[in-house]
Amino acid sequence: MQVQKGWLKTFDDYYRDQTQHILNNMVVKLHEDKRRKMIWSEISYFSKWWDNIDHQKKDAVKKLIERGQLEIATGGWVMPDEANTHYFALIDQLLEGHQWLERNLGVKPRTGWAVDPFGHSPTQAYLLKQAGLSNMLIQRVHYSVKKHFASQKTLEFFWRQNWDQQSSTDILCHMMPFYSYDVPHTCGPDPKICCQFDFKRLPGGRISCPWRVPPQAITDDNVQQRALMLLDQYRKKSKLYRTKVVLVPLGDDFRYTEAQEWDQQFNNYQKLFDYMNSHPELHVQAQFGTISDYFEILRKNVGMDKVGMSVGLSPFPVLSGDFFTYADRDDHYWSGYFTSRPFYKQLDRTLESHLRAAEILYSLAFASVQKFGKPNNYPAAENYKLLTAARRNLGLFQHHDAITGTGKDWVVVDYGTRLFHSILNLKRVIVSSAHWLVLDDKQTYTYDPANPLLQIDEVQPAQDALPRKTVFKISTTQRALVVYNPSEQTRTSVISIYVTTPHVHVLTAHGQLVNAQISAVWEDVSHASTEAFQLSFVASVPPLGLAVYQLCKGAEPQSELAHYMFLKAGGDVSVTGTEHFRVSVPQEAVPVSMENPHLQLSISYTTGLLETLKLKEDGSKHSIKVEFLCYGTTSKKDKSGAYLFLPDGEAMKCSPSQPAVIRVTKGPVFSEVTTTFTHVTHTLRLYNIHGVNGQAVEISNSIDIRGEFNREIAMRITSDLNSKDRFFTDLNGFQVQPRRSMTKLPLQANFYPMTSMAYLEDSGRRLTLLTAQSLGATSLRSGQLEVIMDRRLNQDDNRGLGQGVLDNKITANSFRLLLELFNSAEGAQRENTAPFSYPSLLSHISYMYLNHPFMPIVTSLDSTVLALAPYSPLSSPFPCDIHLVNLRTIQSQKEEGGPSEQAALILHRKGFDCSISTKNTGLLCRTTGGKIHLEKLLTELKVISLIPVSLSLMHQSPRGPVEQEINLKPMEICTYRVHLA
């Protein structure tokens, strides 16, 4: 049974019109005959239905599950997309579903079911395995791959992670062999015949068979002929696999809404099965079953145990790698959805970083509140409700028609509104948790939601608008600024906030003056605000900690003012609102460059785009050019749409309608060059800092293609690296997959999802582009990286959506560009053809800076009386390669379901490339061989218990409680039930 979460209708409309009826009928129809079976995979709908049914019906459902008639497969919140999703959200939606099942049904899913994601990622296979599942099924794989696997009989295989030297990550995977998961494409190779066994299509119904031969109801007269016809298809299908067990799914999108269809399908099939089973000469046994029934019989058939992965005995091959990019026919590659609706792909990442920040702060504050004796009005339960809603809204958006950008316009607005409301609510959770933690005297705590003590410096006005910074009023009385570091590493990074005056200085908690920069707030290219100024300074904040700074109006500006220069080829620039700043508008060409302690950039004075990058570490100069290009769509009948990328050839220069205006900012804290083109405002920024934040070039693009017709806009970076046809893109921010650009394939086949990074390398260097949102990326020539940033398409691409993509927004895309050197000894023999690759430690940590930035939180004006103290929960940073994925308070088992005293601690030991030089990187952490001693790390909280469990807390580990020291293998993600107090 395949139920879409929000595609052509919103989640709630689908529930009202279809889903609730399917589930209501299921209870009645399965009870009518014990031989009937059904599977259901997504908990978002199931939980909504469960909340609306009575106890009697709930008991009936539990009976069906006990009898094995109803199986929950996967059991995540949704059936997620596997290309654009980040592993944080994939884990979170799996956990949300499994936690719901544990609380309400006591069910532990054993088998994954993913028939509709457009291509499949090994990350999902890994997460299912870590959650304790033994089997999985996939469907949408390139038609040529399916054909090859069928010819080799390798459609069933053990899927193993590409770094795994043993078999600890193996999961048994079944790939469906044909075009679709609907009935015409599941009984065997001939859809014209299979369609005659989809009894919803009987004459007189609302749908019929496109092959023009209708089904016939099964009678005593025709049962023999029909059974043999169907059996012939079953036999042909079974020849594509290595065993005698054949799986025939019987469903489609939103099937079984009416009682009549249940009767049509079950009764007719039962007659066919009864006939087959009563004729021993046919050598067949046919029955209804669930997906786990299938795997159980399959394993028994080849002499394997129910859950084990003992490949030694098994006839199944072992496979590693991914199944992108998907094509379902001809040159129809589904690489368009890697970028479609990028505004919401970006909003997804914003919600993720807010959710992670809020979960961790909430868990720390909740444990601290218990320690001090809970104040009456601390909003623990209220905030927990907001966290739960945010988990579920983020989970819903991971659906394969949501984050993919393949829903109807109003469905996209519904998703966007959910994301937007959750971000607002999470800010409340962050602010009220931080309030408790930075309060020096906890006795003075009061909760007043109408007048919060703290506020976050950014406000998003609507679901389809970019966030705006709040302008903070600065006066002669000090105003506190709290800075939250959501990462597990000590971080030194630049904070920028908007203030009402340029005459402001910044003090540390100890009253020391901090170097700061005042820059203009630009209303457009060359017009500065006279009401607001940007204050930027370098903040240092301990891991997961809160630092406190004071802002104060000073008689003379204690902060240095930025300088500006404007350039425009063959034209004049009028600059206004800059009376506080030094501004030059040279008439002749001047060289443009920027530098910091690590890098020096040369920039074209006509385009404002990067041309060369010099590494100060060894004085080497590298050609790295940035340009913006456009793709059109083919003139053939089938054109690009939300799913498909069908370009009209290679990308061309986008024709600018007027010369670009270039604005150069120079200052002690950061320098930047902003260029305004017709569709893009492009900014290159360097932070004037030693360490991680100074080693990457920050790239920000604001894209606006709302007036265009069938246009896709790309950013191309062309370097002098000799990368040949090899490049690397990540999968779900979790692992890296080596790629080859193949000229014999259509251009669109060489695009892959880039969730967190893409890189190129040669024997001496690696060039990495880190991204703050999922987009489609490729390398079409040696030394090139290319990213599609937005797409506007005027037609449907015939995959069921029924519309083009015309709801473009002004979209902000952010990146970091990192050039690193290999250690000379190892670089020389690097002809990297390994099936795996790892990012450097520096790029892992830079990615955290980009996607989990500092959160500046300002105190309200009248809060000067309260003493605030910095908060530091850890005595030292985590090891460099161990990432705190989440610290998520677990729901209590009580009726009202507020927070319990336990949390899920999820850790990931990141794999990294040791052959990249870490000299002068300023990393303030060390690696410990995967060991971490939690109790020693915590400053004021104590670990009461620490129990290893499966990824989504479904299974206890056989190892029992841990004696404080945790030990992780490279790449491993582990979950612990932790009780902090």
N, C-alpha and C positions, 0 to 999 in steps of 0.2 A: 504494500500500500504506500503510494508516494503522495505526500501532502506538502504543497508549497507553502512557505511561511509568509509570503508577501511577494507577489510577482505582478499579476494583472489586477489583483485586488489587495487591499491592506490585510494584515494579519487578522484584525478583528472582523472584517467583512467575510473573509474566508471561513472563519470560525462560525459565524452566524449562519452563512448560507450553506456550507458544506460539512466542515469537520465535525461539528457536534452531532450531525445526523449519522455520519459514518460510525462514530463511536457508540451512539445509542443503538443503532441497528446491530453492531458487532455483538453487544451483550446478549441481545435476543437470539440472533441467528446462530452464534456458536453454541449456545445452550441447547438449541434444537437437536444437535447431532454431535456427539463427542468426537467423531472423525474429522470434523472441520477445524481448520487451523488458520491463524492469521499472525502477521508480524506488524509491529508498529515501532517507528524509530525515534521520533522527536518528542521531547518532553514538554516543550513550550505549549503546544496545543493540548497535550494529554493533561497537564496540570491545570490548565484553564477549565477543561471539561470536568476534571475531578472535583474542583472547587464548586461546581454547579450541580453535582448529582447527590442523591440521598444515600444513607448508610446501606440500605438494602442493595442498591445498584453497586456500591463499592465492594460489598461482600461478594456479589456475583462476579465482579472482575477478578477479585483475589482467587476465587475458585477456578476461573478459567486459566489463570497463570499457574496455579498449583497443578492443574491437570495437563499442563503443557499445550493448551489450545491457543493461548495468546502468549507470544514472546515479545519482549522488548529488545530490539536489536540496537546496538551502539548506545542508545540511551543518553545522548548529549542533548543540550537544549535545542539544537537544530542539526540539520545535515549540512555541515559548513562547506563553504568554498575552500579549496586547498591551494589556490594560487596567491591570493592577495592577503590572506589572513596571517597574523603574527602568532607565534606559538603561545604567547601569553594569553591571547583571547581564545585560542583553540583549547588550551587547558582549562580556562575559566568556564567556558560553556559546557565542557565535558563534566567538570566538577559540579556545576550547578544542576545538571540533569541527574548525575549519579547520586548527589546528596538528596535530591527530591525523591528519587526512587527508594533510597535507603529509609528515609523518614516515613514515606507513605505506603510503600508496597513491599519493602524488604527484598527487592529484586536486584540481582547482580548480572548485568548483561555479559554474554560470552562471545558475541559475534558482532563485527562491524558491518554496516549496510550502507553503501554510498553509491547509489545508482545514477545520481544526477550532477555532481560536481564536474566541471568542464576540464578534465585532466586531473591527475592524482599525484599527491606528494608523499614521499617516504616519511616525512615528518609525522603525518597523520598515522601511518602504520606504527611508527615508534611510540607515539602517545597512546594508541590503543593497547599496544603490548605492555607498556608501563602501567596502564590502568588495570591490567589483569585479563584482557581479552585474548582469546587464542586463535580466532579466525576472523577473516574479513572478506568482503566482496566489493568489487569495483566494476564500473561499466564504461564510462566515457573515455576511451583510449583511441588514439589515432587508428583509422581503419586499416592502414598497412601493417601496423604493429599487431593488431588483432589477427590479421591474415597470416602473418609470419608465425605468431605463437600457435595458432590453430594448426598450421602445417607441421610444426615441431611437437605438437601436443604439450605445450608448456603454458597453457592457459591457467593451470593451477600450479602455484609455486610457493616457496618460502621467500618472503620479502625480507631482506636483511639490510641493515644500514651499511653504507659504504665504508664506514670507519671500523666496523666490527670484525675483528680478526677471528673470533670464535663463532658462536651461533646464538649468543644471548639475546639478540634483538629480533630473531626470526619470528615471523607470524605467518600462518598459512593463509594464502590469498587466492580467491577464485575470481578470475576475470570473465565477465560475460562475453560471449563470442560475436554477437551481432550488433546491428546498427542502433537499436534502442532497447529500453526496458519494458516497452508495452507488449501486449499479448501477441500481436502479429510478428514480433521479433524475438520471442522467447521459446517457442515450442520446437523450433528447428530452423533450417536454412531457408525455407520458402514462406515468405510472409503472406502470400496469396492463400496458402493452405492454413497457416496458423491463425489468420484472421477469422477463418470459419469456425474457430474454437474459442472465439471471444463472444460469449453468449449475450453480452449487453448489446451486441450489434445485430441481434435477430431482427428480421423484417418487422417494420412497424415501430421500431424504437427511434431515438433521436440521432443515433450515430450509425453509420454503415461502414462496410469495407470498401476502401478506395480501389481494391482490385476487382470489384464488381461481382464477386461470388459471395453471397451472404451465408452466414451460419445456418444450420438446420437444427431444430430442437431434436434431442436424441429420443428415439422410440425403439420398440422391440424390432421394428422392421429395418431400421437403418443402423442399429448399434454396431453390427459387425463391420459393415463397410466403413463407418466413421471411426471406429476404434482402430482398425488396421491403418487407415489413412494417417491418424494422429501418431500411432506407434511408429510408423515409417519415419516421421519427422524426429521423434524422440531418438530413434536408433542413429539417424544421421548426425544428430547433435552429439550423441554420446561418443561417436568416433573421433571427435575433436579433443577428447579428454583421455586420460590414462586409466580410468577405472570404469566399472559398470554402473556407477551411481550417476544419475543425471538430474540436474536441477532445472525446474521450469517455473520461474516466477509468474504469477497470475494477477496482474494489477496494472495500474497506470495512475496518472495524476487524478486525485479526487474521485476515485472509483468507490463503489459500494455506499453511495449516499442514500440510495433507496432500497427498501426491503426487497423489491422485485428483482434487482440485480443480484442480490445474495442468493435468491432462489434459482435464478437463471443459471448462474455460474456453478453453484454447489450441486444442484440436483442433476444437471446435465453431465458434469464431470464425474459425479458419483456413479452414474449409469455406465459411463465409459470405463471407469476403474473396475467396477464390478465385473464387467464383461472380460476385461483383460485378465483379471486375477482368477477368474473361473475357467480360463483356458490354459492349462499348464504347457500345452504345445507352443504357446507364444513366448515362453521363458521370460516373463516380465512380472514384476510386482509394482503396482502404481498406487500411490496414496497421497493425501494432503499432508504437508509437513511444514515446520518452521525452518528458518535458515540454520539454526543450531542442530535441528534434527538431521538436516542434510550433512553437515560437517561431521556429526557423530557417526552416521552410517558410513560416510566416506573414510574416516579414520579407521573404523572397524574393518572395513573392506581391505585396507592396505596394511593392517596389523599395527597401527599406531595407537597410542593411548588417547583418551578423550581431549586432553589439553596439551600434551607434551609436544615438543618440536624435534623429536629424535630423528634427524635427517638420515642417519645411518641406514635405517630400515626403509626409509620412504622412497617411493618412486618419483617424488616431486623434485624439480630442479630448484636451485637457490639463485635468487636474482637481486641485484642492487641497482639503485638509480631511481629516476622519476618518470612520470608519464606526461610530460609537457613537450611540445605544445600540441593540443588536441586538434584534429581535423576530422569531420564526419563524412566529407565527400570532396572530390575534386581538389581544388587548391583553397578550400574553405577552412583556413586556420583560425581558431578562436583566440587570436592574440589581441583583439580589440579590447576585450573586457579587462585586460591587465591595467588599462588606463581609464576606461569609461567612468564618467562622473567622479573625477579626481577630487573635487571639493569634499565629497563625503568620505573618500578614502583617507583624506587628511583629517577630517573630523573624527573618524574612527580612532586614529592614533592619538589624538588629543584626549578622547575619552579614556583610552587605555592608560595613558600616563597619569591622568587624574584618578582613575580607579585604583591603580597600583599605589599611588601616593596616599590616597585616602585609606585604603585597606591597611597599609603599614602603620600610618599615624594613628588610625582608630585602634588597632590592636595594641600598640604601645601605650596609648592614653588609657584604654580600657583596663589594661593590667595595672597601670599606675594608679588609677582611680580606686581599684580594689585595695591596693596597698595602703592608700591614705584614708580609707573608709569613704564610701561613696557619698558625695554630696546629694541632697534630696533631688535637686533638679538637673543633675548631669544627664544630657539627652542620649544615653546609651542606646535605649530601645528605639527611639525615634531615628537616630543616625543609622542604626542597623537596618531599619526599613529602607532608608535611602540607598544604602549600600546594596541591599538585595535587589532593589528595582534597577539600579545601575548595572549590576552583573547581568541581569536578565535582558536589559535593553542592549548592552554590548553583545551578549550571546545571540540575541535575535538578529543583530546586524551582521553576524558572521555567516548567515545563511547564503546559499549559493545563488540567490537572486538579489541580494542586498549589497554587500560590500563590492560585489562584482559590477554594480552599476547597470544591471539589466532588468530593472523594474519599470513599471509605468510611472509617468511623472508624479501623479498624486501619491503613489505608493512610496516613492523616493522622499516626498515631503513628510509622509508619516514616519518613515524611518528617521529622517533628519530631525524631526521634532522630538522623537524619543531620545536620540543622542544628545541633543541640545539641552533638554530638561535634566537629563542625568548629569551632564557637566555642571550645570548650575547647582544641583543638589549635592554633588561631590565637593564642590567648593565650600558648601556649608559644613560638610563633615570635616574637611581639612582644617577650616578656620576654627571650628569648635574644639577639635582635638589639639590643635596647636595652642589655642588659648589656655587650655588646662596645663599643657606641658611647659610653657614658658613662664607661667605664673610663679613668682618666687615664693609667695605665701599662699599655699593652696586654700587656706581658710577664707581668703577674700574672694574665692570663686563664686560668681553668679552667672546664671544662664538667662540671657535676655535676647530671644531671637529677633525682636524688633530693632534692637540696637546692639549688634555684635561688637565686641571689642576690636576684632580684626577684620580686614577685608582684603581679598586678593586683587592684584592691581589690574586685572583684565576683565572686560565685560564683553560678551558676545551679544549684540542686540537682537539677533533673530537666528533661526536655524539655517538660513541660507546666506548669512553675512559673515564677514571676517571679524574676529574679535578686535576691540579697540581698547587702548590703555586708558585707565582712569587717571585724571590729572589731580595730584595731591597738593593740597594747600599747605604751604610752608610758612611758618611764622617765627617769631623770635623765641617762642617756647619750643623745646625739643619735641620731635615727633618720632616714635620708634618705628623701625622697619625690621620685620622678622623675615629671615631668609631660610627656607626649607630646602635641604639637600636630599632628594629622594633616592640617591644612589648609595650603594654599600661601600663606596670609596670616599676618602677625603677629597674635597673638590675645591679648586681655585678657579673661579670663572667670573665673567663680567655680568653684572646685574644692571639693567637699565629700567628706570621708571620715569614717569612724566611728573613734573613739578611746576608750580605757578611762578617761580622766579629763578633767574640765573644766579642770584646771590645766595648760594646754598652750600653748606659744607656737610661732610659725612664724618661721624665719629664712631669708633668701635665701642663695644660694651664697656671697655676700660677707659674711654674718653680720648683715645688717640685719633689724630686726624688721618683720614684715608685719602689717598690721591684719587681725584675724580675728574670727570670730563663733562662739560656742558655742551650739548649739541642742539641744533635747531630741530623743531618738530615740523616737518614739511607737509603742507596741506596739498600741494601738488609739486611738480618738478622743481619750480624755482620760487615758490611763495611759502614763506615760513610763518608759523603762527606767532602772534605776539602775546598770546595768553598762556602758552605751554612751552616747556623746555625739557629736553631729555637729559636726565642725570645718569651717568654711567660710572661705575667703579668696580674694582676687583674685590670680590668677596671670597673669604675662605670659610668653608663650613664643614664640620666633621661629618662622617658617614651617618645617614639617616637623621642628622641633627638639625637643630634650629639655632641660627646665629641671630644676635640682636645688634642692630646698628641704630644710631640716632641721627636724625636729619634736623638741621637748624639753619635759620636765615642768618647770614653774616653780613657785616657792614661792607666788607670788600669781598669779591668772589674768591673764595678759598679754592674753588675748583677751576681748572683750566678750560678756556673756551676753545672749541674746535675752529679750524680755519676752513674756508670753502673756496673752491675754484670751479667755474662753469665753462664748458666748451660746447660749441655747436658748429659743425662744418658749414661754412658759408652763411652764417646767420648770427643775429644778435640774441642775447638772452636777457629778459628783464627780470631782475631779482628783487623781491620785496620782503619786508618783515625781518631784516637781518641786522638791525642797528647795533645789536650787542656783539656781532661777529665780524671777523675780518674776511672780506669776500673779494676775490679777483676774477675778472672776466677777460682773459688775455685775447687779443685779436689774432695773434699768429699761433701756429702750432707749437705746443709744448709737450715734451715727453711726459707720460703719466706713469708713475710707479708708486708702489706701497711696500713697506717692509716692516718686519718685527724681528725679535731675536732669532727666529728660525728661518724665515722665508723672505725672499724679495720677489715681487711680481712686476712684470712689465706689461703695460696695458695700452691698447691701441688708442691714440688720441682722436681717431675719427669715429670708432664704434664703441669705445669704452669696454671692449671685451678683452679677456686675458690672452696674452701671446706667449710669454715665457715665464718660467718659475725657476728661481735659483735657490738651492738648498745651502744655507750658510754652513752647515755641519762640515761639508767637504768642498764648498765653493762651486759645485757642479751646476750647470745651467741646462734646463730642459724645455723643449718646445711643447707647450700645451695651449692649444687654441680652442676657444669656445665659440660656437655659432648657433644661430637659430634657423631652423629649416621647416618647410611645410610639405605635407603629403596631401594629395587629392585622393579621389576614389576612382576605381576603374570605370571605363565606359561600357563594360559588359553589362548584361542584364542583372547579375547579382552584384550588389555593391556593399561597401562597408556599412556596418550598423553597430548597435550596442555590443554584440558578441564578436563579429567578424572584422578582421582588418584585411581589406582587399584594395591595396593602393594602386595608383595609376603609374607606378614606376618608382624610380628613386626619388628621394626628397629633393626639393628645389629651394632656392633662396626665397624667403617670404618677401614680397616686394614692399619696401617701406614707402609710406606715402609722404613722409617728410624726414629730413635729416634728424638723427638722434641727438637728444640733449644729454650731456654728460655732467654729472655733479660729483666732484671729488671732495671727500671729507678727510681732514687730517687732524689727529688728536693724540694725546698721551695714552689713552686707554684703548682706542680702536681707530682704524682708518678704513674708509670704504669708498668704492666708486659705484655710483648708481647711474644706469643708462636707461632712458625712456624711449622705447621703440613703439611702433603702432600697437602690437598685441602683447608686448612684454615689458615689464619694468624689471630690470636685472641688476642685482646688487652683489658685488664682491666685497667681502669684509675680512680684515685681518685683525686679530686681537693682539695687542702689544704686551704679551705675557710670555714668560718662560713656562714650558710644560705643555700638557696635552692640548689646552685650548689655543695655544699659539702655533701649533704645527699643522693645522688644517685651514684651508681657505673655505670660508663660509659663503655659500651661494644661495641667494634668495631670488625667486622669480615670482612676479605677480602676473598671472596670465588672464587675458580677456579676449575671447574670440567670439563674443556674442553676435557680432554682425556678419560672421562668415558663412560660406556655403560649402558643405562637404570639405572641411579642412581639418587636418591634424597637425599640431605644432610640436616640433621636437627640438631638444637641446642636444647638440653634438659636441663632444670633446675630442679633438684630434691631437694625439701626442706623437713623439718620436720613439715611443717604445716599439720594439720589434716583437709584437705579440702574435704575429702570424694570424692563423684562423682560430686561435683559442681565446676564450674569455670565461669569466666565472660569474654566476649570479647566485644569490642565496635562495634558500627555500624557507619561507615562513620565519625569517630572522633566526633560524635555528642552526642551519647547516649550509654549506656551500656546494654547489654542483658545477663541475667543470663542463663547459659547452664548446661546441665547434660551430663556426659559421660555415654553412654549406652553400656554395654558389649554385649547385645544381638544383637546390630546392627554391621554391618561390621566396621572395624577400620576407614576406610576413611569417614564414615558418621559422625564421631565425630570431624572432622576438620571444623573450621569456619573461616570466614575472620577476620583478625585483622588489622584494619586500623590505629589505634593509640595506643591501649593498650589491654593487657589481664591481669587478676589478679586472685589470689586464696586467700581465707581467712579461718581462723578458729575463735574460740571465742575470741582470743586475738590479732591476727596479720593479716595483709594483705600484700601480696607480689605482686608487680605490675611490669610488664615488659612494658615499653613505647617503641614505635618503630618509626623510621624515614621513614618507607616505609611499604606498605601493604604486608602482607604475610599470609599464612595459619597457623593456630595455634590450639592447643588442649590441654587437660589435660587427659591423658589416665589412670592415677592412682592418688590416693590421694597424694597431695603435689607436683605433677609434672606439669610443663608447657613445651610445646614443640612447636617449630616453624620450618617450612620448609623454608630453605634459598635459595636453588636453585634446579632445576630439569633439567635433560638431558635425553631425551626420544627418542629412535631410531625409533619409528613408529607412524603412524597416529592412532587416537582413534575413527575413523569412525563417526565424527560429522561434516564432510564437509570441514575441513581444508585441508586434503590431504597431510599432512607432519607431521614429528615429531618435536621435539624442540631440535635443534642442533646448534643454533646460540648463545650459551652461551658466556658471557663476563666475565672478572674479575670484580666481583661485590662487592661493599662495602655495608654492612648492619650495621646500628648503632642502639643502644638501650640504655635505662637507666633502671637500676634495683633499685627498691625502696622498702624497708621493713618498714612498719609503724605499730604502736601499736594502738589498740582501747582504748578509755578511759575506765579505769578499770570497772567503774560502769555499763557502757552499754555493754561492751564486754561479761560479764558473761551470759547475757540472749540472746546473739546473735545466734539464730539458723536461719540463714537468708534463708527464703524460699519465700521472697517477689518476685513479678514478675518484680521488677526493682531494680537497684542498681546505686550508683553514685561514681565517683572517688573522691579522697580527693582533697582539694584545692591545697595541695603541688604537687600532681601528675598533675593537670591541668597546674600549672605554670612550672613544670619541663618539661612537654610536649612542652611548648612554647620555652624553652631554647634549646631543642633538635631539633625542627622543624623550629624555626625562630631565628637562632643564631645571635649574633653580626655580623655586616659586617664591616671588617676593610678596609679603603679606604686610599691609600697613595698619598701624593702630588708628582707631578713630580719634578725632581731634581732642575729645575731652577725656582721654584715657591717661593723661600725664601722671596722675597720682599713683597708678599701679606700678609696682616694681616688677620688671621682667628680667628673667635670667636666661642665658643661653642653655640649650638642652642638648645633651650628647649621650645617646643610649649605648654607644659602643666604646670600648676602651681603645680599640684600634680598628683600622679598616679590615674588611674581608680580604682573603687572599685575592690577588689580581684576577685570577681566572674563575673565581666562584661568584656567581650572580644570584642575588636574592630575587627570585622570580616573583614571589608574593609571600605575604604573611597575612593570611585571610582568616578572620575570626569565624569559627564554625557555628552554625545555627544550633540553638539548644533543642533537645528532643521534646520539650514541653509544648503544650497546646499552642500558646501564643507565639512560640518560635522566635524569641529574641536571641541575643548573643549568648553563647555558652562561654565557659572559662578557657576553652581550648581553641587553638588556631591551627590552620594548615600552614606549615613552613615548607615552601617549595624552593629548592636550590637547583642550580644548573652549573655544572663545571664545564666551562667553555673550552672547546678545542682551539689551540692557537698555533701559528706557524713560528717555530723557534728560529728559523733561518733568517728572520727579518731583524735587523739591528735594533736594539732597544736603548742604545747609547743616547744620552741626552734627551730621552723622551719625558723625563720628569715624572715617571710613574711612581707614586708614593706608596706602593704596595709590593708584596712579594708573593711568590707561589710556594705552596707547601705540599705539593704532591697530592692535592685533593683532600687534605685533612683540615678540619675546622673544629675548634673546641668552643661550643656555643657559650657555656657558662663563663669561660674566661673572657669572652668578648663583651658580655653584657656588663654595664656599669652598675645600674641600680636594681635591675630586675633579676629574679632567680628562676632557674629552670626547675619546675616541680616534676615534670615528666617529659620524656622525649621518645616517642614510639614510631619506628619506621612503618609506613603503610604504602599501599600501591598509590599510583599517581593521583587518583581521584578519591582516595580514602575508602574504597570499597572493600579492600582485603587487608588483613593484618599481615605483616611480614613474619615469616617463620623465625626470624632472628630475635624477636622480642625487643624490649626496651633497650635503648642505646645508652652506654655509659658516657654520655656527654660528647665524646669525640665522634664526629661524623667523618666518613671516608667516602669520597666520590671518585668514580673512574672518569677519565676524560669523556666529554660529551654527555655524561649521564645527568638525567633530571630525576630528582628524588623528592618524595614528600614525607614529612614527619608530622605526627599529631603532637603539638607542643602545648604545655600548660605553663604560662609565665605568670609570676606573681612577685 
